[in-house]
Amino acid sequence: MDEDSPQQILARLARERGDDYAALSRLIGRNTAYIQQFIKRGTPRRLAEEDRRILAEYYGVDEKLLGAPDTMRSRKNPIDGDGAVGRMVAVSQYAVNASAGPGALPGDEEELSRIAFPERWLRRLAGGDPARLSIITVSGDSMEPTLSDGDEILVSGDDGADRLRDGIYVLRVDNALMVKRIAVNPANRRFTIKSDNDGYPDWPDCDPDSLEVIGRVVWAGRRLA
């Protein structure tokens, strides 16, 4: 395959940022094998226009690198409805692990770095205020295969206890941070804390007042081997 083909360029972009193909597939609303099939097998032969636009916006590259026709106007940067360059938002990455296991004790929550994302992409992904987003690291294996040890997760602090619903959340219990799946009982608003790894037990019938909901996990990325 040509090293300058859209497939190889996308593979290189993902490798440089440490993105995993399943996460990119979820980003464009496709099944988790979609991007891997596109890169490894050439299926589909071309990215759909909307898929290509989202990926180009995410990586901040010209759509032509991902297969847009030469006749298309260049869109190297995110463009808003008025034709202006879209604003980038810096999301803080913290030196904190959310345990997918028995629970990790947080440190001083030191900011490691700030990673820039297109604001429009963040709002479409998470809604709410992009300033309330943060990036932390998963530790442990209780959320396998959904989340693995070392994965980076994007957490929305706007999506907390007052909006609790079924999904994956970062929780603080007895000063320990953990990332778990929540299943809410609509009858009484109590919930079960679940692990995607069947080797770990569930915590049924939990009281919302017994823990702190840090935020909802809205996106995950991982380094490919």
KENUZA-337087 format. One line per 4 residues: number of its first residue (from 1); their letters; for each residue y, z, x of N, C-alpha, C. Coordinates in nm, 3 decimals, always signed. Layout:
BEGIN
NUM = a = Y/Z/X/Y/Z/X/Y/Z/X  ...
//
This chain:
BEGIN
1 = mded = -0.120/+0.000/+0.085/+0.000/+0.000/+0.000/+0.125/+0.000/+0.088  +0.222/-0.082/+0.053/+0.347/-0.093/+0.128/+0.413/+0.044/+0.137  +0.454/+0.083/+0.261/+0.514/+0.215/+0.279/+0.649/+0.227/+0.209  +0.708/+0.113/+0.172/+0.835/+0.115/+0.099/+0.816/+0.090/-0.051
5 = spqq = +0.693/+0.096/-0.097/+0.667/+0.079/-0.240/+0.717/+0.201/-0.316  +0.746/+0.186/-0.446/+0.788/+0.304/-0.525/+0.688/+0.418/-0.518  +0.558/+0.384/-0.514/+0.456/+0.490/-0.507/+0.468/+0.570/-0.377  +0.483/+0.499/-0.265/+0.490/+0.567/-0.136/+0.622/+0.642/-0.119
9 = ilar = +0.729/+0.585/-0.172/+0.858/+0.654/-0.165/+0.854/+0.782/-0.246  +0.796/+0.776/-0.367/+0.786/+0.897/-0.449/+0.696/+1.000/-0.383  +0.587/+0.956/-0.322/+0.498/+1.048/-0.251/+0.573/+1.116/-0.136  +0.654/+1.040/-0.065/+0.729/+1.098/+0.048/+0.834/+1.198/+0.000
13 = lare = +0.904/+1.164/-0.110/+1.003/+1.255/-0.165/+0.938/+1.386/-0.209  +0.823/+1.375/-0.275/+0.753/+1.495/-0.320/+0.707/+1.579/-0.202  +0.657/+1.513/-0.098/+0.608/+1.585/+0.020/+0.723/+1.656/+0.091  +0.837/+1.589/+0.104/+0.951/+1.649/+0.175/+1.005/+1.772/+0.103
17 = rgdd = +0.999/+1.771/-0.032/+1.051/+1.885/-0.106/+0.942/+1.986/-0.137  +0.817/+1.953/-0.110/+0.707/+2.045/-0.138/+0.668/+2.048/-0.284  +0.693/+1.936/-0.356/+0.659/+1.930/-0.498/+0.515/+1.886/-0.516  +0.452/+1.940/-0.617/+0.316/+1.900/-0.647/+0.319/+1.798/-0.761
21 = yaal = +0.220/+1.707/-0.760/+0.220/+1.594/-0.854/+0.211/+1.640/-0.999  +0.136/+1.747/-1.023/+0.122/+1.797/-1.161/+0.257/+1.845/-1.214  +0.334/+1.914/-1.129/+0.466/+1.962/-1.171/+0.559/+1.845/-1.201  +0.554/+1.740/-1.119/+0.636/+1.622/-1.146/+0.595/+1.555/-1.277
25 = srli = +0.466/+1.554/-1.304/+0.418/+1.498/-1.431/+0.471/+1.576/-1.550  +0.471/+1.710/-1.538/+0.525/+1.792/-1.645/+0.675/+1.771/-1.660  +0.743/+1.747/-1.549/+0.887/+1.725/-1.552/+0.923/+1.607/-1.642  +0.842/+1.502/-1.640/+0.872/+1.384/-1.721/+0.794/+1.384/-1.853
29 = grnt = +0.730/+1.496/-1.886/+0.663/+1.510/-2.014/+0.531/+1.437/-2.025  +0.463/+1.417/-1.912/+0.335/+1.345/-1.910/+0.220/+1.442/-1.881  +0.095/+1.392/-1.896/-0.019/+1.475/-1.861/-0.018/+1.502/-1.712  -0.083/+1.610/-1.670/-0.068/+1.660/-1.534/-0.120/+1.564/-1.427
33 = ayiq = -0.205/+1.467/-1.464/-0.260/+1.373/-1.365/-0.178/+1.245/-1.355  -0.072/+1.232/-1.432/-0.001/+1.106/-1.445/+0.058/+1.059/-1.311  +0.134/+1.145/-1.243/+0.199/+1.104/-1.119/+0.096/+1.078/-1.009  -0.009/+1.158/-1.003/-0.113/+1.134/-0.903/-0.178/+0.998/-0.924
37 = qfik = -0.204/+0.962/-1.050/-0.264/+0.832/-1.078/-0.169/+0.718/-1.042  -0.040/+0.738/-1.068/+0.059/+0.636/-1.032/+0.063/+0.616/-0.881  +0.064/+0.725/-0.805/+0.075/+0.715/-0.659/-0.055/+0.671/-0.594  -0.166/+0.727/-0.636/-0.294/+0.702/-0.568/-0.363/+0.575/-0.618
41 = rgtp = -0.349/+0.544/-0.748/-0.424/+0.433/-0.807/-0.336/+0.319/-0.856  -0.205/+0.341/-0.856/-0.116/+0.237/-0.907/-0.123/+0.219/-1.056  -0.160/+0.327/-1.126/-0.169/+0.324/-1.273/-0.078/+0.432/-1.331  +0.026/+0.392/-1.406/+0.067/+0.254/-1.440/+0.122/+0.181/-1.318
45 = rrla = +0.139/+0.050/-1.330/+0.191/-0.028/-1.218/+0.337/+0.004/-1.192  +0.411/+0.035/-1.299/+0.553/+0.067/-1.287/+0.583/+0.191/-1.370  +0.677/+0.270/-1.324/+0.723/+0.383/-1.403/+0.804/+0.334/-1.523  +0.787/+0.403/-1.635/+0.871/+0.373/-1.751/+1.017/+0.405/-1.718
49 = eedr = +1.108/+0.336/-1.783/+1.250/+0.349/-1.749/+1.298/+0.494/-1.754  +1.262/+0.567/-1.861/+1.308/+0.705/-1.874/+1.244/+0.795/-1.769  +1.115/+0.773/-1.740/+1.048/+0.851/-1.635/+1.115/+0.827/-1.500  +1.143/+0.701/-1.473/+1.208/+0.665/-1.346/+1.346/+0.727/-1.335
53 = rila = +1.420/+0.727/-1.444/+1.555/+0.783/-1.443/+1.552/+0.932/-1.413  +1.460/+1.005/-1.478/+1.451/+1.149/-1.459/+1.414/+1.182/-1.314  +1.316/+1.109/-1.259/+1.273/+1.136/-1.123/+1.382/+1.101/-1.021  +1.452/+0.990/-1.043/+1.561/+0.953/-0.953/+1.673/+1.056/-0.959
57 = eyyg = +1.702/+1.107/-1.079/+1.804/+1.209/-1.094/+1.762/+1.338/-1.026  +1.635/+1.374/-1.040/+1.585/+1.496/-0.979/+1.595/+1.492/-0.826  +1.561/+1.376/-0.767/+1.564/+1.364/-0.622/+1.697/+1.315/-0.567  +1.788/+1.273/-0.657/+1.918/+1.226/-0.612/+1.912/+1.095/-0.536
61 = vdek = +1.825/+1.003/-0.581/+1.811/+0.873/-0.513/+1.841/+0.760/-0.611  +1.861/+0.642/-0.555/+1.883/+0.522/-0.635/+1.754/+0.488/-0.710  +1.766/+0.457/-0.838/+1.649/+0.422/-0.918/+1.574/+0.302/-0.862  +1.645/+0.215/-0.789/+1.579/+0.096/-0.734/+1.469/+0.134/-0.636
65 = llga = +1.482/+0.249/-0.570/+1.377/+0.295/-0.479/+1.248/+0.326/-0.553  +1.260/+0.358/-0.682/+1.143/+0.393/-0.763/+1.101/+0.278/-0.854  +1.155/+0.157/-0.827/+1.105/+0.040/-0.899/+1.197/-0.021/-1.001  +1.323/+0.026/-1.010/+1.417/-0.036/-1.104/+1.445/-0.179/-1.061
69 = pdtm = +1.465/-0.270/-1.157/+1.493/-0.410/-1.122/+1.624/-0.423/-1.045  +1.634/-0.526/-0.962/+1.753/-0.548/-0.880/+1.877/-0.573/-0.963  +1.859/-0.622/-1.086/+1.973/-0.651/-1.172/+2.034/-0.527/-1.233  +1.966/-0.412/-1.218/+2.015/-0.288/-1.279/+2.127/-0.229/-1.195
73 = rsrk = +2.228/-0.176/-1.260/+2.337/-0.109/-1.190/+2.284/+0.011/-1.113  +2.330/+0.026/-0.991/+2.284/+0.137/-0.908/+2.323/+0.270/-0.969  +2.225/+0.364/-0.971/+2.251/+0.499/-1.020/+2.195/+0.597/-0.918  +2.260/+0.604/-0.803/+2.210/+0.690/-0.696/+2.228/+0.836/-0.729
77 = npid = +2.334/+0.868/-0.800/+2.363/+1.006/-0.836/+2.353/+1.022/-0.987  +2.330/+1.144/-1.037/+2.329/+1.166/-1.180/+2.462/+1.124/-1.240  +2.455/+1.053/-1.352/+2.575/+1.003/-1.418/+2.586/+1.067/-1.556  +2.704/+1.118/-1.589/+2.722/+1.175/-1.722/+2.768/+1.067/-1.819
81 = gdga = +2.790/+1.106/-1.943/+2.823/+1.010/-2.047/+2.954/+0.938/-2.024  +3.043/+0.992/-1.944/+3.171/+0.929/-1.917/+3.170/+0.846/-1.790  +3.053/+0.832/-1.728/+3.043/+0.754/-1.606/+3.079/+0.832/-1.481  +3.100/+0.964/-1.495/+3.135/+1.045/-1.378/+3.008/+1.097/-1.312
85 = vgrm = +3.017/+1.125/-1.183/+2.902/+1.181/-1.112/+2.870/+1.319/-1.167  +2.742/+1.342/-1.203/+2.701/+1.468/-1.261/+2.715/+1.583/-1.162  +2.740/+1.702/-1.213/+2.761/+1.819/-1.128/+2.627/+1.874/-1.080  +2.623/+1.917/-0.956/+2.506/+1.983/-0.901/+2.526/+2.134/-0.912
89 = vavs = +2.418/+2.205/-0.939/+2.423/+2.350/-0.954/+2.328/+2.411/-0.851  +2.377/+2.511/-0.777/+2.295/+2.580/-0.676/+2.221/+2.696/-0.741  +2.089/+2.695/-0.732/+2.005/+2.802/-0.786/+1.959/+2.890/-0.671  +1.973/+3.020/-0.687/+1.937/+3.114/-0.581/+1.786/+3.132/-0.571
93 = qyav = +1.737/+3.129/-0.449/+1.597/+3.159/-0.420/+1.593/+3.297/-0.356  +1.514/+3.388/-0.414/+1.513/+3.526/-0.369/+1.386/+3.561/-0.292  +1.398/+3.658/-0.203/+1.285/+3.708/-0.125/+1.206/+3.808/-0.208  +1.153/+3.759/-0.319/+1.078/+3.844/-0.412/+0.952/+3.769/-0.452
97 = nasa = +0.840/+3.839/-0.457/+0.715/+3.782/-0.507/+0.685/+3.841/-0.644  +0.652/+3.754/-0.739/+0.603/+3.799/-0.869/+0.451/+3.789/-0.864  +0.385/+3.901/-0.873/+0.241/+3.905/-0.850/+0.163/+3.847/-0.966  +0.074/+3.750/-0.933/-0.027/+3.706/-1.028/-0.154/+3.784/-0.993
101 = gpga = -0.142/+3.914/-1.004/-0.247/+4.008/-0.966/-0.208/+4.145/-1.018  -0.234/+4.250/-0.946/-0.207/+4.384/-0.996/-0.060/+4.422/-1.002  +0.028/+4.349/-0.934/+0.170/+4.383/-0.939/+0.228/+4.401/-0.800  +0.343/+4.339/-0.775/+0.408/+4.347/-0.644/+0.534/+4.429/-0.655
105 = lpgd = +0.554/+4.515/-0.558/+0.676/+4.595/-0.556/+0.791/+4.513/-0.502  +0.902/+4.500/-0.576/+1.014/+4.420/-0.529/+1.086/+4.490/-0.415  +1.149/+4.408/-0.330/+1.231/+4.463/-0.223/+1.375/+4.470/-0.270  +1.466/+4.432/-0.183/+1.608/+4.437/-0.218/+1.655/+4.310/-0.288
109 = eeel = +1.561/+4.222/-0.320/+1.592/+4.095/-0.386/+1.698/+4.020/-0.306  +1.673/+4.007/-0.177/+1.763/+3.936/-0.087/+1.760/+3.787/-0.118  +1.876/+3.724/-0.120/+1.885/+3.580/-0.142/+1.845/+3.508/-0.015  +1.739/+3.425/-0.024/+1.693/+3.350/+0.092/+1.774/+3.224/+0.114
113 = sria = +1.803/+3.153/+0.004/+1.873/+3.026/+0.013/+1.923/+2.990/-0.126  +1.997/+2.880/-0.132/+2.041/+2.824/-0.260/+2.002/+2.678/-0.260  +1.935/+2.636/-0.368/+1.883/+2.500/-0.379/+1.959/+2.428/-0.491  +2.012/+2.310/-0.461/+2.095/+2.237/-0.557/+2.009/+2.148/-0.646
117 = fper = +2.037/+2.154/-0.776/+1.973/+2.069/-0.876/+2.082/+2.007/-0.963  +2.056/+1.889/-1.022/+2.151/+1.832/-1.117/+2.163/+1.923/-1.240  +2.285/+1.956/-1.278/+2.307/+2.046/-1.390/+2.244/+1.991/-1.517  +2.259/+1.861/-1.540/+2.204/+1.803/-1.663/+2.054/+1.819/-1.669
121 = wlrr = +1.986/+1.803/-1.555/+1.840/+1.820/-1.550/+1.802/+1.964/-1.580  +1.875/+2.059/-1.523/+1.846/+2.201/-1.547/+1.865/+2.236/-1.694  +1.971/+2.186/-1.755/+1.996/+2.217/-1.896/+1.888/+2.156/-1.984  +1.843/+2.037/-1.951/+1.736/+1.976/-2.029/+1.605/+2.051/-2.011
125 = lagg = +1.581/+2.100/-1.891/+1.457/+2.172/-1.862/+1.454/+2.310/-1.923  +1.562/+2.386/-1.904/+1.561/+2.528/-1.939/+1.654/+2.565/-2.053  +1.758/+2.483/-2.079/+1.858/+2.523/-2.176/+1.939/+2.640/-2.121  +2.036/+2.686/-2.197/+2.111/+2.804/-2.157/+2.200/+2.779/-2.036
129 = dpar = +2.234/+2.886/-1.967/+2.327/+2.883/-1.855/+2.251/+2.865/-1.725  +2.274/+2.755/-1.649/+2.204/+2.736/-1.522/+2.228/+2.850/-1.423  +2.339/+2.922/-1.437/+2.366/+3.034/-1.348/+2.267/+3.148/-1.367  +2.194/+3.147/-1.478/+2.097/+3.252/-1.506/+1.956/+3.214/-1.459
133 = lsii = +1.946/+3.108/-1.380/+1.818/+3.066/-1.325/+1.800/+3.121/-1.184  +1.676/+3.146/-1.147/+1.645/+3.190/-1.011/+1.508/+3.136/-0.971  +1.485/+3.134/-0.841/+1.358/+3.086/-0.786/+1.292/+3.200/-0.710  +1.166/+3.229/-0.743/+1.090/+3.329/-0.671/+0.949/+3.275/-0.645
137 = tvsg = +0.871/+3.350/-0.570/+0.739/+3.304/-0.526/+0.628/+3.380/-0.598  +0.522/+3.306/-0.633/+0.404/+3.366/-0.694/+0.313/+3.423/-0.586  +0.260/+3.541/-0.610/+0.167/+3.605/-0.516/+0.040/+3.643/-0.591  -0.075/+3.597/-0.544/-0.202/+3.631/-0.609/-0.261/+3.515/-0.685
141 = dsme = -0.379/+3.540/-0.746/-0.455/+3.430/-0.807/-0.487/+3.450/-0.955  -0.429/+3.551/-1.021/-0.470/+3.578/-1.158/-0.420/+3.472/-1.257  -0.324/+3.388/-1.215/-0.276/+3.283/-1.304/-0.332/+3.145/-1.268  -0.434/+3.143/-1.182/-0.503/+3.018/-1.153/-0.573/+2.967/-1.279
145 = ptls = -0.576/+2.836/-1.305/-0.526/+2.729/-1.218/-0.380/+2.689/-1.247  -0.315/+2.756/-1.343/-0.179/+2.717/-1.379/-0.082/+2.742/-1.266  -0.087/+2.861/-1.208/-0.002/+2.898/-1.095/-0.089/+2.950/-0.982  -0.055/+2.911/-0.860/-0.133/+2.950/-0.743/-0.050/+3.037/-0.650
149 = dgde = -0.118/+3.110/-0.565/-0.051/+3.191/-0.464/+0.040/+3.103/-0.378  +0.167/+3.140/-0.367/+0.262/+3.063/-0.288/+0.345/+2.965/-0.367  +0.313/+2.942/-0.495/+0.394/+2.852/-0.577/+0.535/+2.907/-0.594  +0.632/+2.817/-0.599/+0.769/+2.855/-0.631/+0.791/+2.833/-0.780
153 = ilvs = +0.848/+2.933/-0.848/+0.870/+2.921/-0.992/+1.019/+2.937/-1.024  +1.062/+2.858/-1.122/+1.199/+2.864/-1.170/+1.200/+2.950/-1.296  +1.278/+3.058/-1.292/+1.277/+3.159/-1.397/+1.411/+3.160/-1.470  +1.406/+3.152/-1.602/+1.528/+3.154/-1.683/+1.554/+3.294/-1.734
157 = gddg = +1.661/+3.358/-1.682/+1.700/+3.490/-1.730/+1.761/+3.488/-1.868  +1.803/+3.369/-1.915/+1.856/+3.356/-2.051/+1.746/+3.367/-2.156  +1.622/+3.345/-2.112/+1.508/+3.342/-2.204/+1.428/+3.469/-2.185  +1.484/+3.581/-2.234/+1.423/+3.710/-2.208/+1.363/+3.775/-2.330
161 = adrl = +1.373/+3.909/-2.338/+1.305/+3.986/-2.441/+1.349/+3.950/-2.583  +1.478/+3.916/-2.599/+1.528/+3.887/-2.733/+1.478/+3.754/-2.787  +1.422/+3.670/-2.699/+1.369/+3.541/-2.741/+1.221/+3.529/-2.710  +1.153/+3.642/-2.695/+1.014/+3.644/-2.651/+0.925/+3.564/-2.745
165 = rdgi = +0.844/+3.478/-2.687/+0.748/+3.397/-2.762/+0.633/+3.363/-2.668  +0.532/+3.297/-2.719/+0.418/+3.262/-2.634/+0.466/+3.180/-2.514  +0.417/+3.215/-2.396/+0.457/+3.143/-2.275/+0.432/+3.228/-2.152  +0.478/+3.181/-2.036/+0.461/+3.251/-1.910/+0.593/+3.317/-1.872
169 = yvlr = +0.586/+3.446/-1.839/+0.706/+3.525/-1.812/+0.690/+3.604/-1.682  +0.804/+3.637/-1.622/+0.807/+3.736/-1.514/+0.845/+3.869/-1.577  +0.764/+3.971/-1.550/+0.781/+4.103/-1.612/+0.796/+4.208/-1.503  +0.867/+4.316/-1.536/+0.874/+4.431/-1.448/+0.809/+4.549/-1.522
173 = vdna = +0.701/+4.601/-1.463/+0.628/+4.714/-1.521/+0.617/+4.823/-1.415  +0.673/+4.941/-1.444/+0.670/+5.052/-1.347/+0.720/+5.006/-1.210  +0.827/+4.930/-1.209/+0.893/+4.880/-1.088/+0.812/+4.776/-1.012  +0.703/+4.727/-1.072/+0.625/+4.619/-1.012/+0.654/+4.489/-1.086
177 = lmvk = +0.669/+4.380/-1.012/+0.693/+4.250/-1.072/+0.561/+4.176/-1.087  +0.544/+4.108/-1.199/+0.425/+4.026/-1.218/+0.460/+3.905/-1.304  +0.383/+3.800/-1.285/+0.397/+3.681/-1.368/+0.270/+3.667/-1.450  +0.287/+3.664/-1.583/+0.172/+3.664/-1.674/+0.203/+3.579/-1.797
181 = riav = +0.097/+3.544/-1.867/+0.112/+3.474/-1.994/+0.124/+3.577/-2.107  +0.217/+3.551/-2.198/+0.240/+3.640/-2.312/+0.193/+3.571/-2.440  +0.118/+3.644/-2.521/+0.078/+3.597/-2.655/+0.133/+3.696/-2.757  +0.232/+3.653/-2.834/+0.304/+3.742/-2.926/+0.235/+3.746/-3.061
185 = npan = +0.222/+3.868/-3.115/+0.173/+3.886/-3.252/+0.294/+3.876/-3.346  +0.305/+3.769/-3.427/+0.424/+3.751/-3.511/+0.439/+3.857/-3.619  +0.332/+3.929/-3.649/+0.338/+4.028/-3.756/+0.417/+4.152/-3.716  +0.405/+4.192/-3.588/+0.471/+4.317/-3.548/+0.548/+4.306/-3.416
189 = rrft = +0.553/+4.183/-3.359/+0.625/+4.155/-3.234/+0.565/+4.226/-3.112  +0.450/+4.293/-3.127/+0.379/+4.340/-3.010/+0.306/+4.221/-2.948  +0.256/+4.236/-2.827/+0.202/+4.118/-2.761/+0.089/+4.156/-2.666  +0.014/+4.054/-2.627/-0.093/+4.068/-2.528/-0.048/+4.003/-2.399
193 = iksd = -0.067/+4.074/-2.287/-0.041/+4.019/-2.154/-0.172/+3.960/-2.103  -0.170/+3.831/-2.071/-0.293/+3.761/-2.038/-0.284/+3.699/-1.899  -0.400/+3.682/-1.836/-0.413/+3.608/-1.711/-0.488/+3.480/-1.739  -0.446/+3.368/-1.678/-0.517/+3.242/-1.698/-0.651/+3.241/-1.625
197 = ndgy = -0.664/+3.324/-1.522/-0.790/+3.340/-1.449/-0.878/+3.437/-1.528  -0.993/+3.390/-1.573/-1.082/+3.472/-1.657/-1.136/+3.595/-1.585  -1.120/+3.601/-1.453/-1.169/+3.717/-1.379/-1.081/+3.840/-1.392  -0.968/+3.829/-1.461/-0.876/+3.941/-1.479/-0.869/+3.980/-1.626
201 = pdwp = -0.862/+4.110/-1.656/-0.860/+4.155/-1.796/-0.723/+4.134/-1.861  -0.725/+4.124/-1.995/-0.601/+4.119/-2.072/-0.551/+4.261/-2.099  -0.421/+4.272/-2.129/-0.363/+4.398/-2.173/-0.319/+4.379/-2.318  -0.400/+4.421/-2.414/-0.367/+4.394/-2.554/-0.266/+4.493/-2.614
205 = dcdp = -0.201/+4.450/-2.721/-0.116/+4.535/-2.805/-0.010/+4.610/-2.725  +0.067/+4.536/-2.647/+0.172/+4.598/-2.565/+0.301/+4.616/-2.644  +0.371/+4.724/-2.616/+0.500/+4.753/-2.677/+0.610/+4.688/-2.594  +0.699/+4.607/-2.654/+0.808/+4.545/-2.577/+0.894/+4.646/-2.502
209 = dsle = +0.904/+4.768/-2.553/+0.987/+4.869/-2.488/+0.922/+4.929/-2.363  +0.795/+4.894/-2.339/+0.723/+4.953/-2.226/+0.745/+4.878/-2.095  +0.817/+4.767/-2.101/+0.838/+4.688/-1.980/+0.970/+4.613/-1.991  +1.010/+4.551/-1.881/+1.132/+4.472/-1.876/+1.095/+4.325/-1.859
213 = vigr = +1.146/+4.241/-1.947/+1.124/+4.098/-1.936/+1.234/+4.039/-1.848  +1.197/+3.990/-1.731/+1.294/+3.932/-1.638/+1.337/+3.794/-1.685  +1.241/+3.713/-1.729/+1.274/+3.579/-1.776/+1.149/+3.494/-1.794  +1.169/+3.380/-1.852/+1.060/+3.287/-1.881/+1.046/+3.187/-1.767
217 = vvwa = +0.923/+3.158/-1.727/+0.897/+3.057/-1.624/+0.907/+2.919/-1.689  +0.999/+2.836/-1.638/+1.023/+2.706/-1.700/+0.977/+2.589/-1.613  +0.947/+2.616/-1.486/+0.903/+2.507/-1.398/+0.838/+2.568/-1.275  +0.742/+2.496/-1.219/+0.674/+2.543/-1.097/+0.655/+2.428/-1.002
221 = grrl = +0.661/+2.459/-0.873/+0.634/+2.358/-0.769/+0.550/+2.419/-0.660  +0.473/+2.334/-0.592/+0.388/+2.385/-0.486/+0.377/+2.284/-0.374  +0.349/+2.335/-0.256/+0.328/+2.249/-0.140/+0.188/+2.188/-0.147  +0.178/+2.059/-0.120/+0.049/+1.991/-0.118/-0.016/+2.007/+0.018
225 = a = -0.147/+2.024/+0.020/-0.219/+2.040/+0.146/-0.218/+1.909/+0.225
//
